[in-house]
Amino acid sequence: MLTVKDIHTFYGVSHILQGVSVEIEAGENVCLIGRNGAGKSTTLKSIIGLTPPKSGSIRFRGEVISGKRPHVIAQKGIGYVPEDRKIFPNISVRDNLEIARKPMRHGHGNEWTIERAYDVFPILKRLENQKGMRLSGGEQQMLTIARALMGNPELLLLDEVSEGLAPLIVQGLMALVRKLREETTILLVEQNAAFAFSVSNRGYVIDKGKITYQGMIEELKNNQEVKDRYLSV
């Protein structure tokens, strides 16, 4: 579904991603983990077009998407949950969802609608008339994920969804991501290795802008050398 091959991404003169390559098959739940500043979020931003790579290629379902504008990439079936959430603070929860609604691009699976989003996130139903600015951090995170799903993506990019949330909220997010992976391909970026391990079937480790390890989650969980060297867990 997604092939990221040897991308190099810069912020000004700073060379952030240095030959990153990632592959994701349809139906997988893949995590990209590493310390703060390792290049995790930049990888997602490169895929969605916010920080286009200067070299290398990104293909989605065989089509080159590197260099395209973010809204064009999103229209092709990629949903993005940014680290800073980016909800619309001055409109209601329902309007945040309505504004993101797009029809399904394929003929299988269950379409995401307002009603279905409320079934999965019942707290949003209770808060549907509240403005985004009045939600708690956990409620905003749920709204951000639900808003991305309203675009009926085939691939969902999740950037640090557990960051800054209370442990009880993180447990709820774990259960949610496990449920979503049954029907949506997911690339999850996390510094919280325990969270990533609990919801993924395969993983990549990134350090200083380079992929240093890849493998099945059970292999990664049992590789103490990699965890000590790159994850500090």
C-alpha positions in Angstrom: 0.0 0.0 0.0 2.7 2.5 1.0 6.4 2.5 -0.1 8.7 5.1 1.2 12.1 4.7 -0.4 15.3 6.4 0.6 13.8 9.8 1.4 15.9 12.8 2.5 14.0 15.6 4.2 15.3 18.9 5.4 14.2 21.7 7.7 16.1 24.6 6.1 19.7 23.4 6.1 19.1 20.8 8.8 19.2 17.3 7.2 16.5 15.5 9.3 15.7 12.3 7.4 18.7 10.6 5.9 17.6 7.8 3.6 14.5 6.6 5.4 12.7 3.6 3.8 9.4 2.1 5.1 7.0 -0.3 3.5 3.4 -1.1 4.6 1.1 -3.7 3.2 -2.7 -3.3 3.2 -4.1 -4.5 6.6 -1.0 -4.0 8.6 -0.6 -1.9 11.7 3.0 -0.7 11.6 4.8 1.5 14.2 7.7 3.8 13.8 9.4 4.4 17.2 12.4 6.2 18.5 13.5 8.9 20.9 12.3 12.5 20.8 13.8 14.2 17.8 14.7 11.0 16.0 12.7 11.9 12.9 9.4 10.1 13.5 7.0 13.0 13.0 9.0 14.3 10.1 8.5 11.0 8.4 4.7 11.3 8.6 4.9 14.9 7.5 6.9 13.9 4.5 4.4 11.2 3.6 1.4 13.6 3.8 3.3 16.4 2.0 3.8 19.0 4.8 7.6 18.6 4.6 8.2 17.2 1.1 11.4 15.2 0.8 14.2 16.7 -1.4 15.0 13.2 -2.8 13.7 9.7 -2.7 10.2 8.6 -3.5 6.9 7.9 -1.8 4.3 5.7 -3.5 0.7 5.0 -2.4 -0.9 2.1 -4.1 1.8 2.3 -6.7 1.3 6.0 -7.5 4.1 8.5 -6.8 2.7 11.0 -4.2 6.0 12.6 -3.1 6.0 16.3 -4.1 2.2 16.6 -4.2 0.3 19.0 -2.0 -1.2 17.7 1.3 -4.8 18.1 0.2 -4.1 16.1 -3.0 -2.5 13.3 -1.0 -5.4 13.3 1.5 -7.9 13.0 -1.3 -6.1 9.8 -2.5 -7.1 8.0 0.8 -4.6 8.9 3.5 -5.8 10.3 6.8 -3.5 12.2 9.2 -3.7 12.7 12.9 -1.1 15.4 13.7 0.8 15.5 17.0 -0.7 18.9 17.9 -4.3 17.8 16.9 -5.2 20.9 15.0 -8.9 20.8 15.8 -11.0 23.8 14.9 -11.4 25.5 18.3 -14.3 27.9 17.5 -16.7 25.4 15.9 -18.6 22.5 17.5 -17.6 18.9 17.7 -20.2 18.0 15.1 -19.0 20.7 12.7 -15.4 19.5 13.2 -16.5 16.1 11.9 -18.8 17.3 9.2 -16.2 19.5 7.6 -13.9 16.5 7.2 -16.5 14.1 5.7 -15.6 12.4 2.4 -17.1 9.4 0.6 -15.5 6.0 0.5 -13.1 5.5 -2.4 -13.5 1.7 -2.5 -16.4 -0.7 -2.4 -15.6 -2.7 0.8 -15.7 -2.0 4.5 -18.0 0.1 6.6 -18.3 3.8 5.7 -17.5 6.3 8.4 -20.4 8.6 9.1 -21.3 11.0 11.9 -23.4 8.3 13.5 -20.7 5.7 13.3 -18.2 8.1 14.7 -20.5 8.7 17.7 -20.9 4.9 18.1 -17.1 4.5 18.4 -16.6 7.7 20.4 -19.7 8.0 22.5 -18.3 10.9 24.5 -18.3 13.0 21.3 -22.0 12.4 20.9 -22.5 13.9 24.4 -20.3 16.8 23.5 -21.4 17.4 19.9 -22.5 21.0 20.5 -19.4 22.0 22.5 -16.8 24.1 20.8 -13.4 22.4 20.2 -11.6 24.7 22.6 -13.7 23.5 25.5 -12.7 19.9 25.3 -10.1 18.2 27.4 -6.8 16.9 25.9 -8.2 13.4 25.7 -11.5 14.5 24.2 -9.6 16.6 21.6 -7.5 13.6 20.7 -10.6 11.5 20.2 -12.1 14.2 18.1 -8.9 14.4 16.0 -8.9 10.7 15.3 -12.6 10.7 14.5 -12.2 13.6 12.2 -9.5 11.8 10.3 -11.7 8.7 10.0 -14.5 10.8 8.5 -12.4 11.0 5.4 -12.8 7.2 5.0 -9.0 6.7 4.6 -7.4 3.5 3.4 -4.2 4.4 5.3 -4.3 6.3 8.7 -1.2 8.1 10.0 -1.2 8.6 13.8 1.4 10.9 15.3 2.1 10.5 19.0 -1.6 10.0 19.9 -0.7 9.1 23.5 1.5 12.1 24.3 0.5 14.1 27.3 -2.6 12.0 28.2 -3.5 10.4 31.5 -2.8 6.7 31.7 -6.5 5.8 31.8 -7.0 7.7 28.6 -4.0 6.0 27.0 -5.5 2.6 27.9 -8.7 3.6 26.1 -6.7 4.7 23.0 -4.9 1.4 22.9 -8.3 -0.4 22.7 -9.4 2.0 20.1 -6.4 1.5 17.8 -6.6 -2.3 18.2 -10.2 -2.0 17.0 -9.4 0.3 14.1 -6.6 -2.0 12.8 -9.3 -4.6 11.9 -10.4 -2.4 9.0 -7.8 0.3 8.4 -4.1 0.1 7.6 -2.2 2.2 10.2 1.2 3.7 10.5 1.7 4.8 14.1 4.5 7.1 15.3 5.2 6.8 19.0 7.8 7.6 21.6 5.8 5.5 24.0 7.2 2.1 23.1 4.8 0.2 25.3 1.8 1.7 23.6 3.3 1.0 20.1 4.1 -2.6 21.0 0.6 -3.2 22.3 -1.2 -2.2 19.1 1.2 -3.1 16.2 2.2 -6.2 14.4 5.5 -4.9 12.9 7.8 -2.1 13.7 10.6 0.2 12.6 13.1 2.0 14.9 14.5 5.3 13.8 17.4 7.2 15.3 19.0 10.4 14.1 17.0 10.3 10.9 17.9 6.8 9.9 16.1 3.4 10.2 18.2 1.3 12.5 16.0 -1.8 13.0 12.9 -3.4 11.5 11.0 -6.5 12.3 8.0 -8.2 13.8 6.9 -6.7 17.1 7.6 -9.8 19.1 11.2 -9.8 17.8 11.6 -6.2 18.7 10.1 -6.6 22.2 12.6 -9.4 22.8 15.6 -7.5 21.4 17.0 -5.9 24.6 20.1 -4.5 22.8 18.0 -2.5 20.3 15.7 -1.2 23.1 18.6 -0.2 25.3 20.5 1.5 22.5 17.7 3.3 20.7 14.6 3.4 22.9 15.9 3.6 26.4 13.3 1.1 27.6 
